[in-house]
Amino acid sequence: MLILLPPSETKRPGGAGPSWHADFLHFRGLSEQRDRVVDALIALSADEDSAARVLKLSERQRPEVAVNAALRTSPTLPAVDRYTGVLFDALDARSLDASAREWLETHVVIHSAPFGVVGALDPLPAYRLGAGIRVPGLPSMRALWADAVGAAIAAASPSFVLDLRSEAYVAMGPVPPGIPQAYVRVVSEGSDGAVRALNHFNKHAKGELVRRLALTRPQATDAPALMEWAQDEGIVLRPSAVGEMELVVASATR
């Protein structure tokens, strides 16, 4: 099973890992695109005003330009530790033991705008770039990544893909047809039986789900096995539309 996570806009600064290099990451077939994006961001950073405008930074966020300028020289952190925010705070990978983190390395990838899909423990520098940003000298992130990321996922030959990404990142790398997959939507179910999509808690529930998976490390290689594991864990994970699953959380937890 391969689990796809979105990135987060917020990131932990610093790190103790070596400077970034495209070939240090999983999915080395993406190295060319990674280098193109990193070089373009560094070039953009030469003009702080222009970079702030392109990256849609507020005055308070202007130091992010210097972060991008140092992409090739700044220290790195494992990807799953670099990101903060609701999903990654709920996952809390830094508190997991070695076996759980090894499971993350084997089963979880994170899809980012500058690097495409990367392994959970791949070394990443801090950076600033969202899926909707058009960097001078590059096509749109969707045009740059969609085919390449899809090919990288296919090359990994996963038995099953659990897609926890946002729709913006799905568009930047759809799971190829023919690979068993399920896109997860987080919903609540009221006492009246009505099902409602969740927004903020969506990310928290996904982070908790991945943490539980890392702690229990089930041998789930397809959707039925994953749903059987969820049932044993008291998690409501059920099929919905074709190619989708609903992760149901109680209304009281919103």
Backbone as a ProteinNet text record, in pm:
[ID]
protein_1_A
[PRIMARY]
MLILLPPSETKRPGGAGPSWHADFLHFRGLSEQRDRVVDALIALSADEDSAARVLKLSERQRPEVAVNAALRTSPTLPAVDRYTGVLFDALDARSLDASAREWLETHVVIHSAPFGVVGALDPLPAYRLGAGIRVPGLPSMRALWADAVGAAIAAASPSFVLDLRSEAYVAMGPVPPGIPQAYVRVVSEGSDGAVRALNHFNKHAKGELVRRLALTRPQATDAPALMEWAQDEGIVLRPSAVGEMELVVASATR
[TERTIARY]
84.7	0	88.1	51	121	22.7	62.9	-22.6	31.9	-52.9	-13.5	-64.6	25.5	-10.2	16.6	-61.3	-29.4	80.6	142.4	237.7	160.9	233.9	172.8	243.3	169.6	231.7	330.2	300.3	387.2	491.9	613.7	724.7	813.4	876.4	971.2	1102.9	1162.6	1287.9	1407.8	1520.9	1646.1	1660.2	1738.3	1763.5	1907.3	1935.5	2071.5	2121	2038.4	2076.2	2162.7	2220	2306.7	2228.3	2299.2	2234.8	2160.1	2054.7	1965.7	2032.4	1998.9	2037.3	1924.2	1887	1772.2	1784.6	1904.5	1922.5	1920.4	1910.1	1901.7	1760	1665.5	1525.2	1482.4	1375	1312.8	1256.4	1217.2	1160.6	1260.6	1377.9	1485.1	1451.3	1349.9	1305.6	1253	1229.7	1180	1293	1416.9	1529.4	1536.3	1509.6	1517.7	1418.7	1294	1193.1	1228.5	1278.8	1317.4	1425.2	1525.6	1632.9	1581.7	1490	1434.2	1362.2	1280.7	1204.5	1297	1391.8	1484.1	1565.4	1617	1694.3	1607.8	1482.5	1393.5	1361.2	1342.3	1313.8	1434.4	1552.7	1673.7	1691.2	1669.8	1680.9	1577.7	1456.7	1350.9	1388	1456.9	1489.8	1591.5	1654.1	1751.3	1685.3	1556	1480.4	1370.4	1392.7	1299.6	1159.2	1147.3	1015	939.5	1009.4	947.4	909.8	999.7	972.6	852.7	846.7	734	602.5	604.7	483.2	441.9	537.4	506.2	459.1	525.1	491.7	373.6	323.3	207.2	235.8	349.6	391.3	346.1	306.9	279.4	411.9	405.9	527.6	594.8	516.1	569.5	635.6	592	644.2	765.2	810.3	921.6	1049.7	1079.2	1198	1194.9	1077	1066.9	1145.6	1166.9	1245.5	1388.6	1445	1580.6	1585.4	1478.3	1470.9	1483.4	1410.3	1420.2	1558.3	1618	1750.8	1854.6	1831.3	1928.2	1890.8	1804	1754.4	1865.7	1973.2	2079	2185.8	2177.9	2282.9	2231	2103.1	2049	2039.8	2037.1	2027.3	1889.5	1881.9	1757.1	1701.8	1573.3	1504.5	1431.1	1403.3	1315.3	1182.6	1130.3	1011.7	898.2	873.4	759.4	780.8	906.5	936.5	942.6	969.6	978.1	843.3	736.9	605.2	538.9	469.6	388.4	244.1	161.1	22.4	-64.9	-193.7	-293.2	-266.1	-247.4	-228.3	-101.1	9.7	137.9	150	80.5	78.5	2.9	-105.6	-181.6	-100.7	-27.8	59.3	172.7	231.9	337.1	445.8	503.6	599.8	723	761.6	883.6	870.2	746.8	727.3	716.8	718.4	705.9	838.1	829.1	951	1010	1126.3	1199.4	1120.4	1048.5	971.6	859.7	793.3	684.4	738.1	850.5	909.2	958.7	1009.4	1048.5	927.2	813.3	690.1	651.2	663.1	634.5	725	851.7	946.5	906.9	852.8	817.6	683.5	590.9	453.2	399.6	467.1	410.2	497.5	432.3	501.6	425.5	498.6	440.8	459.9	354.4	356.3	372.4	484.3	511.3	524.2	511.6	522.8	664.9	769.6	903.6	967.2	925	997	914.7	788.4	704.4	677.2	666.3	646	781	787.8	911	877.3	976	956.1	940.1	871.9	842.9	968.6	1077.8	1201.3	1306.8	1270	1364.4	1405.5	1531.1	1577.7	1530.7	1459.2	1409.6	1458.1	1491.6	1518.3	1385.8	1390.7	1274.1	1255.7	1132.3	1105.1	969.9	943.4	811.3	765.4	662.6	602.9	474.7	364.1	236.8	200.1	101.7	61.3	11.4	-47.1	-107.3	-15.4	111.3	204.8	266.9	273.4	339.3	476.2	582.3	717.9	771.1	825.8	882.3	982.1	970.2	1059.9	1011.6	899.1	844.7	700.8	653.8	509.9	436.3	306.4	231.6	278	260	297.6	223.9	100.1	23.1	84.5	119.2	178.4	315.7	390.1	524.8	522.1	426.3	433.2	336.3	222.7	115.6	160.8	216.6	257.8	375.1	470.1	590.7	558.9	473.3	437.5	354.8	261.5	184	274.5	374.3	468.3	551.2	589.1	667.8	586.9	459.1	372.5	358.4	337.1	322.9	449.5	566.4	693.5	715.8	652.6	664.7	583.8	495.3	412.1	339.7	266.8	196.1	79.2	53.9	-60.8	-191.4	-184	-302.2	-255.8	-324.7	-289.9	-404.2	-371.1	-465.6	-430.4	-516.9	-486.4	-549.4	-464.7	-510.8	-478.4	-440.9	-404.6	-526.8	-501.1	-604.3	-624	-736	-764.8	-665	-608.3	-508.3	-385.8	-346.1	-229.7	-263.9	-386.2	-428	-412.9	-452.8	-441.3	-295.7	-204	-60.8	5	-71.9	-14.6	-118.3	-215.8	-319.5	-260.3	-318.5	-278.9	-323.6	-234	-269.8	-382.8	-468.6	-571.6	-507.6	-577.5	-525.4	-458.4	-422.3	-366.5	-481.2	-505.4	-611.9	-590.8	-693.9	-677	-807.7	-796	-913.4	-876.7	-957.4	-941.3	-1027.7	-968.8	-1037.2	-1100.7	-1227.4	-1299.3	-1338.2	-1312.1	-1345.8	-1483.5	-1571.6	-1709.5	-1750.5	-1857.1	-1921.6	-2061.7	-2113.1	-2247.4	-2328.3	-2428.8	-2510.1	-2609	-2672.7	-2771.9	-2889.5	-2907.4	-3014.3	-2972.5	-2847.7	-2798.2	-2740.2	-2748.5	-2696.9	-2544	-2483	-2337.6	-2292.3	-2194.7	-2146.6	-1994.9	-1948.3	-1803.8	-1743.6	-1620.8	-1550.9	-1437.5	-1405.2	-1297.6	-1174.5	-1169.8	-1052.3	-1020.5	-1121.7	-1096	-1056.9	-1080	-1037.2	-888.2	-805.6	-661.3	-623.8	-686.7	-656.9	-689.3	-803.7	-844.5	-749.1	-702.2	-606.7	-474.4	-428.2	-305.1	-317.9	-431.2	-454	-459.4	-520.6	-529.8	-390.9	-304.8	-171	-89.4	-106.3	-35.5	-77.6	-208.1	-257.1	-201.4	-196.1	-138.9	7.9	83	226	247.8	159.4	173.9	137.4	38.7	-8	50.8	90.9	158.2	86.4	-37.8	-112.8	-55.6	-78.6	-37.9	-153.5	-189.6	-303.3	-251.9	-288.6	-242.4	-354.8	-476.6	-587.5	-693.4	-797.2	-900.3	-975.8	-1018.6	-1089	-1004.7	-876.2	-790.7	-775.2	-766.4	-754.3	-881.9	-996.5	-1122.1	-1140.7	-1093.3	-1099.8	-1012.5	-891.9	-805.8	-875.4	-935.2	-1001.1	-1113	-1189.7	-1298.6	-1244.2	-1134.8	-1073.6	-1022.3	-983.7	-931.1	-1039.3	-1163.9	-1272.8	-1280.3	-1224.2	-1224.3	-1328.1	-1409.3	-1510.2	-1450.7	-1411.8	-1356.2	-1434.1	-1509.6	-1602.8	-1601.2	-1634.6	-1642.1	-1757.4	-1740.9	-1850.1	-1868.5	-1828.4	-1834.5	-1725.4	-1735	-1634.6	-1496.1	-1401.5	-1266.2	-1249.4	-1347.2	-1338.9	-1374.6	-1327	-1364.2	-1404	-1488.6	-1523.2	-1459	-1389.1	-1338.5	-1436.1	-1510.9	-1621.5	-1574.6	-1594.2	-1561.4	-1688.5	-1695.3	-1814.9	-1832.8	-1955.5	-1985	-1928.6	-1926.9	-1882.2	-1733.8	-1657.9	-1513.7	-1477.2	-1572.9	-1540.6	-1498.6
-119.8	0	124.6	219.6	348	457.7	542.4	650.2	782.7	861.7	991.1	1102.1	1186.4	1300.1	1431	1533.9	1667.9	1728.3	1837.1	1908	2004.1	2090.7	2196.4	2327.8	2435.5	2566.5	2599	2555.4	2585.3	2474.9	2516.7	2422.2	2453.5	2350	2365.8	2417.8	2521	2574.8	2489.2	2519.1	2457.5	2313.2	2238.9	2099.6	2063.5	1933.4	1885.5	1797.3	1781.6	1696	1768.5	1693.1	1752.8	1842.5	1929.7	2017	1934	1993.2	1921.2	1889.2	1770.8	1732.3	1647.6	1670.2	1601	1450.3	1397.7	1252.8	1189.2	1271.3	1215.2	1168	1197.5	1167	1040	978.8	869.8	923.1	833.7	869.5	954.6	897.7	973.7	1013.3	951.3	992.6	1134.6	1194.3	1332.2	1433.6	1388.2	1477.4	1597.2	1577.7	1688.8	1798.3	1759.7	1860	1928	1852.4	1910.2	2017	1984	2080.5	2205.5	2188	2303.4	2396.8	2339.8	2423.5	2492.8	2419	2478.3	2590.3	2567.1	2671.9	2795.1	2773.3	2886.2	2965	2895.8	2964.9	3044.4	2988	3061	3185	3170.6	3285.6	3392.2	3350.3	3444.7	3521.2	3455.3	3515.5	3628.5	3643.9	3752.4	3889	3895.5	4021.5	4000.6	4052.9	4026.2	4076	4193.8	4247.8	4159.9	4119.6	4034	3898.9	3842.8	3713.3	3720.8	3827.1	3842.4	3853.1	3920.1	3933.7	3799.8	3729.8	3601.2	3498.4	3494.1	3395.1	3437	3559.9	3613.1	3620.1	3679.3	3691	3823.6	3819.6	3942.9	4004.2	4125	4189.8	4103.4	4045.3	3960	3833.4	3789.9	3665.8	3685.4	3808.3	3834.2	3754.8	3720.7	3637.7	3503.4	3461.1	3335.7	3344.4	3465.3	3479.5	3431.3	3468.7	3424.5	3273.8	3218	3072.1	3003	3052.8	2994	3016	3129.7	3158.4	3057.4	2998.7	2905.6	2759.8	2731.4	2595	2491.8	2527.5	2429.8	2424.7	2513	2516.9	2501.4	2518.5	2511.3	2366.4	2344.8	2208.1	2148.4	2018	1948.3	1878	1844.9	1760.9	1652.2	1536.8	1440.5	1508.2	1477.3	1546.8	1546.3	1433.5	1423.4	1505.9	1542.7	1630.6	1776.6	1801.7	1939.3	2008.6	1937.6	2000.6	2007.4	2118.4	2134.5	2156.6	2215.4	2233.7	2121.2	2129.9	2043.1	1895.1	1856.7	1715.3	1662.1	1733.6	1683.3	1693.8	1788.1	1793.7	1673.2	1632.7	1515.4	1387.5	1379.8	1264.5	1258.6	1373.6	1385.8	1280.1	1278.2	1173.5	1173.7	1289	1295.6	1216.7	1191.4	1115.8	964.8	922	780	707.6	579	501.1	461.8	398.5	367.7	276.9	180.1	87.9	160.7	251.2	326.8	420.6	481.9	571.5	491.4	372	287.2	251.9	230.3	201.9	322.5	442.1	562.8	570.7	540.4	548.1	453.8	339.3	237.7	264.6	327.2	334.3	473.9	578.8	713.3	801.9	873.5	976	1107	1216	1349.9	1419.6	1482.7	1547.5	1697.8	1751.6	1894.7	1963.1	2094.2	2169.8	2172	2193.4	2198.3	2062.8	1957.2	1830.2	1714.1	1734.8	1623.9	1532.8	1402.1	1309	1270.3	1268.2	1232.1	1134	1054.8	963.9	1038.7	976.9	1043.3	1085.9	1010.9	1044.3	1105.6	1139.5	1205.8	1342.1	1382	1510.1	1629	1720.8	1839.4	1966.4	2069	2200.7	2272.4	2376.6	2463.9	2535	2567.3	2634.1	2704	2784.2	2847.2	2834.5	2755.7	2743.5	2662.9	2719.8	2650.7	2596.7	2508.7	2442.8	2540	2652.7	2745.3	2855.6	2853	2959.2	2930.3	3031.4	3019.7	3087.9	3009.2	3060.7	3101.9	3222.9	3265.3	3163.1	3134.3	3038.5	2895.1	2871.5	2736.4	2733.9	2617.9	2603.7	2601	2589.1	2575.4	2450.1	2447.1	2329.3	2205.2	2223	2109.5	2056.7	2145.6	2102.6	2040.4	2093.2	2043	1902.9	1877.8	1758.1	1646.5	1676.6	1577.2	1445.1	1450.4	1326.3	1260.7	1341.7	1287.3	1219.4	1282.3	1222.4	1096.1	1100.6	980.5	865.4	894	790	738.4	828.3	787.3	695.6	727.3	641.5	505.4	504.2	377.5	293.5	359.1	287.1	220.2	273.3	212.9	84.9	58.3	-63.2	-90.8	7.3	-17.2	-113.2	-195.3	-285.6	-209.1	-95.6	-14.9	123.6	228.6	366.1	427.2	476.1	551	697.7	773	911.3	1007.8	1070.2	1165.6	1309.8	1330.8	1464.8	1554.3	1683.9	1778.1	1765.8	1814.8	1800.4	1876.5	1985.7	2060.1	1973.8	1893.7	1807.7	1681.8	1634.7	1524.5	1566	1689.8	1739.5	1748.8	1764.3	1774.1	1637.1	1531	1396.9	1290.4	1278.4	1176.5	1035.7	952.8	811.6	749.5	685.9	633.9	530.4	527.8	424.3	285.8	192.8	56.6	23.6	126.8	103.6	110.3	5.2	10.3	129.2	208.3	331.8	375.1	458.8	518.9	658.6	755.7	893.5	910.1	961.9	968.7	1105.5	1103.1	1223.8	1206.5	1309.2	1304.6	1366.3	1291.5	1336.8	1312.6	1378.5	1348.5	1297.8	1218.9	1164.2	1200.1	1282.9	1328.1	1223.1	1251.8	1159.3	1139.6	1235.6	1222.3	1141	1092.5	1012.6	1094.9	1227.2	1312.4	1311.9	1300.8	1300.2	1437.6	1494.9	1629.5	1626.7	1690.5	1700.8	1793.8	1764.9	1847.9	1922.8	2039.1	2119.6	2113.3	2195.1	2199.8	2062.5	1993.9	1866.1	1757.8	1781.4	1690.4	1656.9	1759.4	1738.3	1664.6	1701.3	1637.8	1488.8	1454.9	1314.8	1233.9	1293	1222.9	1199.7	1299.3	1282.2	1173.7	1171	1067.1	928.7	919.6	791.8	738.2	822.6	777.5	742.3	816.5	782.6	644.6	617.4	486.5	375	399.3	300.4	274.4	380.4	364.7	290	312	246.4	98.4	63.6	-75.1	-153.7	-83.7	-142.6	-265.4	-247	-361.7	-409	-535.1	-592	-575	-451.1	-421.6	-391.9	-475.9	-458.9	-423.5	-407.3	-366.5	-298.5	-246.1	-171.5	-257.3	-379.4	-460.4	-486.3	-515	-540.6	-415	-299.1	-173.7	-146.4	-168.9	-145.3	-245.2	-367.1	-465.5	-421.2	-371.5	-317.3	-201.8	-110.5	5.4	-38.1	-136.3	-184.4	-238.3	-313.7	-367.7	-257.5	-143.2	-30.9	67.3	37.8	128.3	251.9	243.3	354.4	325.4	423.8	405.1	452.1	357	382.4	294.6	358.4	280.8	328.7	240.4	283.2	379.5	470.4	563.8	563.5	670.3	672.6	581	553.3	468.6	532.6	455	505.1	596.4	598.4	685.2	608.8	660.9	613.2	731.7	706.5	805.3	765.7	860.2	846.1	923.2	851.8	911.9	945	1069.2	1111.1	1158.4	1143.8	1182.8	1333.7	1378	1522.4	1594	1527.4	1591.9	1625.6	1562.1	1587.1	1704	1765	1875.2	1996.8
0	0	0	-82.3	-89.1	-49.2	45.3	94.8	45	-19	-72.6	18.5	66	151	78.4	110.5	60	146.2	101.3	186.5	278	342.5	423	391.8	396.2	374.3	485.6	608	721	736.6	771.6	778.6	898.1	949.4	1058.7	1001.3	1057.9	1002.9	1041.7	979.2	1019.6	975	1049.5	1017.9	1045.1	1041.5	1065.7	952.6	848.1	737.6	636.3	540.8	438.3	344.4	275	177.5	73.4	20	-70.7	-204	-254.3	-390.2	-445.3	-571	-629.9	-620.5	-634.7	-636.7	-498.4	-392.8	-258.2	-226.4	-312.9	-287.7	-359.1	-310.6	-383.2	-515.6	-603.3	-734.4	-813.5	-836.8	-901.1	-1044.4	-1102.5	-1234.8	-1238.6	-1122.1	-1113	-1094.7	-1097.3	-1066.7	-1160.4	-1288.7	-1383.6	-1348.2	-1320.9	-1284.4	-1152.5	-1057.4	-928.7	-946.3	-1024.6	-1046.9	-1117.8	-1212.4	-1283.1	-1186.9	-1098.6	-1005.6	-906.4	-850.7	-753.2	-817.3	-936.9	-1004.9	-1032.2	-1071.8	-1101.2	-974.4	-862.9	-737.1	-688.9	-704.6	-665.2	-752.4	-882.1	-972.4	-937.5	-908.6	-871.4	-745.1	-653	-523.7	-533.8	-650	-667.2	-659.4	-684.6	-675.5	-571.7	-452.1	-342.2	-372.2	-431.4	-460.4	-560.3	-664.6	-765.1	-705.5	-625	-563.5	-469.9	-390.3	-298.3	-374.3	-487.4	-568.3	-629.9	-688.7	-752.8	-650.7	-536.6	-434.1	-346.7	-371.1	-297.6	-147.7	-114.6	23.6	82.8	207.5	280.6	324.2	377.8	427.1	534.8	620.1	726.7	671.8	555.4	498.5	407.4	390.7	298	328.4	453.2	477.7	403.8	358.2	282.9	151.9	99.7	-23.6	1	114.6	148.1	170.3	221.6	238.8	103.5	4.1	-129.9	-192.3	-165.1	-221.5	-174.1	-55.7	3.9	-17.9	-114.8	-132.1	-149.8	-216.2	-242.2	-132.9	-36.7	65.9	208.7	229.7	365.4	413.2	544.7	597.7	570.8	581.5	551.7	675.6	665.9	763.1	685.7	748.3	683.6	648.1	531.1	481.5	582	644.7	735.9	862.4	891.1	1005	962.7	835.3	785.7	794.4	756.6	749.8	886.5	910.3	1030.2	984.2	1066.2	1026.3	1078.8	1050.6	1114.2	1088.6	963.3	932	996.4	980	1029	1180.2	1240.5	1386.6	1442.7	1375.7	1420.6	1398.1	1288.7	1263.2	1364.1	1395.2	1497.6	1478.5	1360.4	1325.1	1413.7	1465.5	1546.7	1676.4	1721	1845.1	1820.9	1694.8	1663.8	1686.1	1719.6	1738.3	1603.2	1607.6	1484.5	1391.6	1445.7	1361.5	1289.6	1359.8	1298.4	1190.7	1216.6	1115.7	995	1018.2	905.6	820.2	886.1	811.9	727.9	783.3	706.3	584.2	602.5	491.6	378.3	413.2	314.4	247.5	319.2	271.2	242	286.8	276.5	187.8	96.3	17.9	31.1	18.3	29.4	-104.5	-152.4	-283.6	-263.9	-310.9	-294	-429.1	-429.6	-554.9	-610.7	-529.8	-589.4	-616.6	-544.3	-551.4	-606.3	-638	-679	-560.3	-585.1	-473.8	-415.6	-282.1	-211.6	-100.8	-59.6	51.6	182.2	276.2	403.8	477.2	462.2	533.3	441.8	319.4	228.7	284.7	268.5	323.2	239.4	302	232.8	302.1	223.9	282.1	306.3	385.4	395.3	262	227.4	100.1	107.8	5.2	-7.6	-152.9	-177	-309.5	-297.3	-345.5	-344.1	-480.7	-482.2	-606.1	-711.1	-668.6	-763.1	-812.6	-772.2	-809.6	-947.1	-1031	-1160.5	-1150.9	-1151.4	-1136	-1272.9	-1287.2	-1416.4	-1470.8	-1598.8	-1662.2	-1657.4	-1588	-1576.8	-1625.4	-1671.1	-1695.2	-1561.4	-1562.6	-1437.4	-1364.1	-1234.1	-1157.1	-1207.9	-1247.4	-1299.4	-1428.5	-1520.1	-1646.7	-1624.8	-1528.8	-1502.8	-1443.2	-1351.6	-1269.9	-1307.2	-1365.6	-1374.4	-1435.7	-1554.7	-1620.7	-1548.7	-1505.7	-1442.2	-1309.7	-1229	-1100.6	-1122.3	-1216.5	-1246.4	-1287.1	-1370.1	-1412.9	-1295.5	-1203.3	-1086.6	-995.8	-978	-896.8	-962.7	-1092.6	-1164.6	-1154.3	-1162.1	-1156.9	-1021.3	-916.8	-784	-771.5	-866.5	-871.2	-739.5	-686.9	-561	-580.5	-479.7	-487.3	-471.2	-399.8	-371.2	-329.2	-373.7	-338.1	-257.2	-138.4	-55.9	-70.3	-134.3	-171.3	-72.3	10	111.4	72.2	-53.1	-98.1	-115.7	-121.5	-162	-312.4	-362	-505.2	-590.7	-539.1	-615.4	-643.4	-546.2	-566.2	-644.7	-635.8	-722.7	-869	-900.9	-1038.3	-1082	-987.2	-1018.6	-1031.2	-1020.4	-1033.1	-1010.2	-1101.4	-1083.4	-1077.6	-993.1	-991.6	-1123.1	-1196.4	-1327.7	-1321.9	-1423	-1430.9	-1430.9	-1371.9	-1366.6	-1234.9	-1157.2	-1023.8	-923.2	-845.8	-744.9	-652.1	-633	-557.2	-494	-392.7	-329.8	-282.3	-321.5	-274.8	-149.4	-43.2	86	107.3	142.5	184.2	331	410.9	553.4	572.9	638	658	802.2	842.2	970.1	940.4	1030.3	1013.6	1136.9	1118.4	1229.4	1276.4	1387.8	1442.7	1348.3	1256.1	1157.5	1035.3	1038.3	926.4	813.3	824.7	717.3	719.4	602.8	588.4	541.2	612.6	579.2	563.6	460	439.4	543.3	584.1	681.6	613.8	667.4	612.2	701.2	805.5	892	950.3	1001.6	1068.6	969.9	842.7	738.1	751.7	768.2	777	905.7	1015.5	1143.5	1138.3	1082.3	1074.5	987.6	879.3	793	865.8	939.5	1015.9	1121.2	1190.9	1291.3	1227.4	1109.2	1039.9	1005.9	952	913.9	1038.5	1144.9	1269.4	1318.7	1317.2	1362.3	1274.1	1145.7	1054.3	1086.5	1111.5	1141.6	1273.3	1368.2	1498.1	1492.1	1409.4	1404.4	1287.9	1182.2	1066.3	1010.6	964.3	910.8	777.8	747.1	618.3	519.5	493.1	405.4	265.8	171.7	34.4	-61.7	-8.6	-94.2	-8.5	-73.6	-1.8	99.5	65.7	165.8	290.5	272.9	388.7	473.5	409	483.1	562.5	501.3	572.6	686.6	669.7	778.9	895	863.8	969.6	1041.7	964.1	1023.2	1118	1076.4	1161.4	1293.1	1286.6	1408.8	1499.8	1439.9	1516.2	1561.4	1527.9	1564.1	1476.9	1357	1261.9	1154.1	1121.8	1016.9	884.6	802.4	670.7	574.1	485.9	403.9	259.3	166.8	26.6	6	-87.9	-119.9	-271	-337.4	-482.8	-539.3	-667.7	-731.8	-716.3	-664.2	-646.3	-526.6	-437.8	-320.4	-193.4	-80.4	51.5	137.8	234.3	335.6	467.5	526.8	662.2	751	831.2	907.8	1048.7	1088.9	1224.8	1291.3	1420.8	1495.5	1491.9	1485.4	1480.1	1601.2	1714.3	1837.8	1834.6	1746	1742.9	1654.9	1587.1	1498	1575.9
[MASK]
++++++++++++++++++++++++++++++++++++++++++++++++++++++++++++++++++++++++++++++++++++++++++++++++++++++++++++++++++++++++++++++++++++++++++++++++++++++++++++++++++++++++++++++++++++++++++++++++++++++++++++++++++++++++++++++++++++++++++++++++++++++++++++++

